[in-house]
Amino acid sequence: MSTIICPNCHSSNIRRSHTHGIKEKFFKLLGRKAFRCRDCGWRGLMFASGEQRSRVKKKQSYIFALILGIIIVVLILVFNFRDEQIEKLARTIFGVPK
């Protein structure tokens, strides 16, 4: 792995950091990693230079994109159908009697 440089103080005394919160976990799925500088205390997300994205990371990105796409389609369907149409669709999909 190539040496990672702090964007704040340009030190190479930098280490990986744990992800915090939903935003950082989202960016972790996309291949960005959390780092902290031991000299100046800077903390942020960036790509680890020189690292190839593994098949696992690519697969995670595809799965995340698929789930996000499904959620968007469901939301579009819910907001575009009237109540009667939703009930009819639910009966068709789940076999719910009237």
C-alpha positions in Angstrom: 0.0 0.0 0.0 1.3 3.5 -0.8 1.9 6.0 1.9 -1.1 8.1 2.7 -0.5 11.8 3.3 -2.6 14.0 5.6 -4.4 16.7 3.5 -4.1 19.1 6.4 -0.5 19.0 7.5 1.1 16.7 4.8 2.4 14.3 7.4 2.6 10.6 6.6 1.9 9.7 10.3 -1.7 8.7 9.5 -3.7 5.7 10.5 -7.1 4.1 9.7 -9.9 5.2 11.9 -13.3 3.6 12.7 -16.3 4.7 10.8 -18.9 6.8 12.7 -22.5 7.3 11.6 -24.6 6.4 8.6 -22.8 8.8 6.3 -19.4 7.3 6.8 -20.8 3.8 6.6 -22.4 4.7 3.2 -19.1 6.0 1.9 -17.3 2.9 3.2 -19.5 0.8 0.9 -18.3 3.0 -2.0 -14.6 2.3 -1.1 -13.7 5.4 0.9 -12.0 4.8 4.2 -11.7 6.8 7.4 -8.3 8.0 8.4 -6.8 10.1 11.3 -3.6 12.0 11.4 -1.5 11.4 14.5 0.3 14.7 14.2 -2.5 17.3 13.7 -5.6 15.3 14.6 -7.3 15.7 11.2 -9.9 13.0 10.5 -11.7 12.3 7.3 -12.6 10.0 4.5 -10.5 9.3 1.4 -9.5 6.5 -0.9 -6.5 4.6 0.1 -4.1 5.4 -2.7 -2.7 2.5 -4.6 -5.4 0.1 -3.4 -7.4 -1.9 -5.9 -11.1 -2.3 -5.2 -11.6 -5.9 -4.4 -14.4 -8.0 -5.8 -16.1 -7.9 -2.4 -16.2 -4.1 -2.4 -17.5 -4.0 -6.0 -20.2 -6.6 -5.0 -21.2 -4.5 -2.0 -21.5 -1.4 -4.2 -23.8 -3.4 -6.7 -25.9 -4.8 -3.8 -26.3 -1.3 -2.3 -27.3 0.2 -5.7 -29.8 -2.6 -6.2 -31.4 -2.1 -2.8 -31.5 1.7 -3.3 -33.1 1.2 -6.8 -35.8 -1.1 -5.3 -36.5 1.4 -2.6 -36.9 4.2 -5.2 -39.2 2.1 -7.4 -41.4 1.2 -4.4 -41.6 4.9 -3.3 -42.5 6.0 -6.8 -45.2 3.3 -7.0 -46.6 4.3 -3.6 -46.8 8.0 -4.3 -48.2 7.6 -7.9 -51.0 5.2 -7.1 -54.3 6.1 -5.5 -55.5 4.0 -2.5 -57.8 1.9 -4.6 -55.0 1.0 -7.0 -52.7 0.1 -4.2 -55.3 -2.2 -2.6 -55.9 -3.9 -6.0 -52.1 -4.3 -6.6 -51.7 -5.7 -3.0 -54.5 -8.2 -3.7 -52.9 -9.3 -6.9 -49.4 -9.7 -5.5 -50.2 -11.2 -2.1 -53.5 -12.9 -2.9 -55.4 -10.9 -0.2 -59.2 -11.5 -0.5 -61.6 -8.6 -0.6 
